[in-house]
Every structure is written in C-alpha cells, then in structure tokens.
Amino acid sequence: MGNIRRRGVVALGITGLVTPLTLALTTAPAQAASCTTQAGPYQKQVEKFLGRPVDGRQSSADCRAIQAFQNKHGITPAIGYAGSVTWGVMDLMNKQKAVGSNPDRDGKCPVNKGRIACVNLTLQLSWVQDGNRLVYGPVPVRTGRKGFVTRTGLKKIYWRDLHHVSTVYNVPMPYSQFFDGGQAFHSVNLSMWNPPGSHGCVNMTPATAAKYWSLLRTGDDVFVYGRKPGT
C-alpha cells in the first residue's frame, strides 16, 4: 500500500510484507539447541494438527515437524515450540477449511450487487461472487496487521495496474487492484499465514491475484467485513 510508482518489469517476490494473525507468542524456554525439547502450552493441539501422536510430550520428531511448519509459514522463532502463534495459525487454517464452498453462509457480503469481491477479515478469506453465484474461492488472504488494519465497508475498485511498486515500502505489488486509498488486492510470494499481517493491503498468492485480475474490473464492488484476530 502507499504511494505508487510504475515499473516496467513484474517482480513477484516481496520480502517486506508479512501476514495474518497477530497473536501473542508464548515465551519459549531458552535453548542452546536449534530445536527445543520443551513442550509448549498447545502441544496436544499442535500434535493433532500435524498428525503426530497426541501425548502432550515433546519428542525430537514432534519438534522437527513443528519446526518445519514454522519455517514454511515464517513463524519465529522457529524452534519447534508449540506456542500461541503456531497454534493460532493452525486454528485459523482449521476454521478456513470448515467454511468449505459456502463462504457467504453468514449472509454478510451484499451479493445482490452483481460482481463483488468479498473479504472476511475474521477468517482471512476472500472470494468473488456474481449475485448468488460463487465465481471463485474462497481463498486464504493476508490482511492488515495491528496498526495497519484493512478498512471495512463497501468500496469500489478505482485503479488497476499490473506493475505497481510502493514508494513507501519500496516493494513490488504485482496485480494491484486498489479499492480504498492505498489498500489493494495484490500478490506476494510469502505464505498466506505468515504473521503478523500486511500493511493494510489484501495479500494473495500470485495465482490468486492473477485470477482476481482476470475476474474484476474498475468499478466492481469490494466488501470488507469482520475483524482480523489480534487487531
């Protein structure tokens, strides 16, 4: 988000933005080794999520599995500790999966307006509807962190550009579709569950952002509602 300048080359990698869940990290015990031997407060929940034996005791195999998950999604410190941030990401994934193919089951997105992109901040999900017909999604997204929240309400896409670069954060913003000041849909090359969140934009994978680019046009509606965990 922020002031934008054009660049002629599309760059898909972004290292300056990070994502969903601003949850307090339970302090992990100090360890000399790179993988902790200590069980975390969410040990059993994390073991179950990862398909590990659920015994609430940390094993070296448990630690490696947790650490691999943390490294994949940019959760730090990646020492295999089953703390609140790690479980918060997993819990969000479970809730997203439970939505299935009916993301507007709560009826909160005004789908009577024709083509509209809906953003549920609470579940960190977005989808495109055309009236009552689900066109695409739901897909996980990363919205604004605490202090940079994605603003709620009914908006319209007012500017689209494939090759945006933010002059505020000096990062490329491919497939940008702006709908509220400096806030836009755009792609990032990070996990959709990488804490703590964006600087206000709705971050997407390159594949999702490209699909949104093909489905939406200037003047299409965007509706943002809910509240991101931790904001």
N, C-alpha and C positions, 0 to 999 in steps of 0.2 A: 504494500500500500504506500501512499505518499505521492509526492510529485514524480512525474514520469518523463523520461526522455526516450526517443526512438533509438533502436539499434538494428542494423541490417541482418544480423545473424541470430537465429534462435538458439539460445543456450538453455538446456533442460536441467542443469544441475544448480541447486540452490543450497548453500550451506548456512546462510544467515538466518533462516526462519525455522522455527520449531513448533510443535503442536499440542494435541488435545490434552486434557486432564491436568489441572494444577492442583495436585493433592499433596498434602504434607508428607514428606518422606520420613518414615520411622528411622530414627538414628540407628545405624548398623554398628555392631561392635567393631572396634579397631582390630584389623587383622594384618599380619605381615604378609600372608599369602594373598594371591590374587583372587582366590575363591574361598569364601567364608565357610567355616564349619558350624556356624551358629544357625539354629532355626529361627525364622522370623515370625512375627505375630500372625501372619497369614499363611503359614507353612502348609496347613492342610488344604486350604482353598487353592493355593498355587499348585500343589502336588496333583490335586484332582484335575485342574485345568490342563496341566501338561501330560496327563495320563500316567503319572508316576504312582507308585504305591502310596496310599494315603495313610501315613502313620504319624505325621507331625514331627518327625525327626529328620534332621538334615543329613543326607549322605553325600558322598562325592559325586554320585550320579545325579542326585537332585540338584546339587549346586551347579553342575555343568549345564543341565537343562535350563535352569532358571537364568544362568548367565548368558546362555545362547539367546534366550528370549529377550533379555535386557539389551544385548548388543544389537539384535535385529531391529529393535524399536527405539534405540537411542536413549534408554533409561539409565541414568547414572546415580550412584556409582554401580558399575556392572560387576558386582562381586558375588552374585548368586544369592543375595539376601532377599527373603520373601517379605518385603516391606509394603507400605501402603501405596506407593506409586505403582509398583509392579502389579499388585493385586487390583488397584484401581483401573489400570489399563485392561487387564483380563476381564474384570467385571463389566466394563464398558463393551468389550467385544461380545460377551455373552448376551448383553441386552440388545446390541445391534443385531445379532444373529436371530434373536427371538422375534424381531419385527417381521421377518420373512418377506413376503412380496406384497404386504399391505401397509406401507409406511404411513398412510394418512388415516389409520384406523381411529385416531382420536378426533378426526374431522377439523383440525385446527388450521390447516392450509386452505385458503379460499380457492378451491379448484373450479369454481363456477366462472372464472375469469378467462377461460381459454388456456393458451400455453403459459405455464408458470413453472418456475424453479422454486422448490420448497427447501428450506434449510431448518432442520430441527437441532437447535444448539444443545439441548439436553442429552440427546442420543448421538450427537455428532454425525448425523446422516443428512444426505440431500438426495433429491430425486426430481424428475421432470414429469409434469402431468399436462394433459390436454383435456380440459374438462374433467370428467370422471375417469378417463383412461390414463393408466400409468404408462408413460412413454419410455422412461429409462430410470434404473435404480431400483431400490435405494443403494447408495454407495457411501462408504465412510469418508468423512471430510475432517479437516482440522481448522478450527475457528480461533478467534482471538483469545489470547491469554488474559489473565488479570491485569488491569490497567490499559489493555488494548482490545476490549471486548468488541465482537462483531455486533453492530447495532441492529436491533429488532425492528420489525414493521414491514409494511408493504412498500416496495420500491420498484424501479424500472431500470433495465439495462440502458445506459445512456451513452456508453462508449466502449468499443471493442478494438483491440489491437493485438496481433499475434506476437509482436516483438517488444513488449514493454520491458523497461528497466527502471527500477525505483532509484531516484536520486537521493532519497532519504536513507535507504539501507544498502544501496549500491548492489542490488541483486537483480537478476533477470526474473521476469514474471511472464512466462510464455502462456499463450491462450487467454490473456486477460480480458475479462468482461466486467466492466465497472458498473456498479449499481447503487453506490452510496458514498459520495465523496471519494476518498482514496481506497475504499473497500471494493474488492473484486473477487470473482472466481479466477483462479489461475493455478498452474501446475507447479509442483515441487518434486524433487527426487528424494524425498525422505519418507519414512513410514508415516502413515496416517495417524499412528498412535504415539508419535514421538512427543513427549511433554516438553514444555508446558502449553504451547499453543502458538498461533501466528501473531502477527502484529495487527490483526483485525480482518485480514482477508480470509476468504474461504478457500483453503488449500486443498488441492486434489492431486491424484496421481496424473502423470502425463496422459495416460489412456482415457481417464475420466474427463480431464479438462478438454481434450481433443473432441470427445463425444459431445460435451456441453457446447463447445464451439460450433459444432455442426447442427445442433438442435435449436439453439437460441439465436435471437436476432435483437438488434437495437429496438427498444420499445417493449420487449417482453417483460412480464412481471416476475418479480422475485419476492418471496415472502420468508422472512426470518423470524423464528419464534423460539421460546424456551430460554433456558439458561445453562451455559456450559458448566459442568462440575468444576468447582474450585474458583469460580469467578464471582 
